[in-house]
Amino acid sequence: MKSIPPFFLALMAIFAPLADSAEINLTDGSVVYGTILSMMDGDDLVVDTAHMDAVTIEWSSVVSVNDTQVVQVELFDGRRVLGTISLEKDVLLVDDGQTLVANRNDLFSLAEVNESFEERISAYTDLGSNFVRGNSRVTQVSLGAGVSYKSTKFETGLRSSTIINEQTEAEDTRRFTLNADYTYNLPRGWGALGYYQFESDEQQGLDGRSLLGAGFGKRLINLRGHRLEAIGGLALNVEEFDQSPRNESTEAFIGARYRLRWFLDADLSYTVYPNLEESDRVRAEFNGSVGFDLLADLDFKLTFYDRYDSRPPQGNKTNDNGLTMGLSWEF
């Protein structure tokens, strides 16, 4: 996608509009005709035009909107409706059989209802490496990939990452994680969620830990560029360490997720897992990533994690953490 230069906006105004296309009037006096594809975080409006590829328009540059197709509308207070929209003098009207009246700044997102399957999919891949040369040689390589799908009613995603530590003076170690999640959108910013997580870490002697959980989430803060969500529920923990028997237990989980979209993109999450069968054991997970735009869809990315276990296997520390640097490509 690309932003529209003012010169091209003026050129587009002289073309006849397509049938069933929205009319979007801008602050510079030009008019854009096209089909609304999406808008996220109340910021950029993405429009499919007849004479150009999909283009991005700043929402603050839009004066009025008329004759849209049916879209999914979400307000910052969490309300979601399907209907046509119109904007005039900063007043947003949504026709969903009745009429929903809101301020233009209350609009959080728009989504095309008749999007194709391919248009709803997004993916990324990461590659990073660190090299240390001294008394010993250490090479760390990190690989990551993920795919997500977002519809008008639910979101789902799958992510994996691998960290390989190659050392000349010690045995090579690997750490692998796999996460799958599903969220069904409920009214007023609520969501019903389910997830599966698997991780193994040779350095910690963790042959495998599987978590299968379900619960609910609630958006506490939902502003332009900022989102804070609280989550909670129950999870089944199945884990096995070296020279230890397989262990199954039930855990509660409570946590928070924070997302920042500014000159950098940050995603942070912190979750606490009190064990319901072993009262003296509590686990906690912190995950984070910070990305900086380099060019187009290529970012410089920092990822970090910390794992806490109040009662780790003998020989393990209570905390296990790491930091990787690399490049990330979204497509």
Secondary structure, 3 states (H helix, E strand, C coil): CEECCHHHHHHHCCCCCCCCCEEEEECCCCEEEEEEEEEECCCEEEEEECCCCCEEEEHHHEEEEECCCCEEEEECCCCEEEEEEEEECCEEEEECCCCEEEEHHHEEEEEECCCCCHHHEEEEEEEEEEEEECCCEEEEEEEEEEEEEECCCEEEEEEEEEEEEEECCCCCEEEEEEEEEEEEECHHHEEEEEEEEEEEECCCCEEEEEEEEEEEEEEEEEECCEEEEEEEEEEEEEEEECCCCCEEEEEEEEEEEEEEECCEEEEEEEEEEEECCCCCCEEEEEEEEEEEEEECCEEEEEEEEEEEECCCCCCCCCEEEEEEEEEEEEC
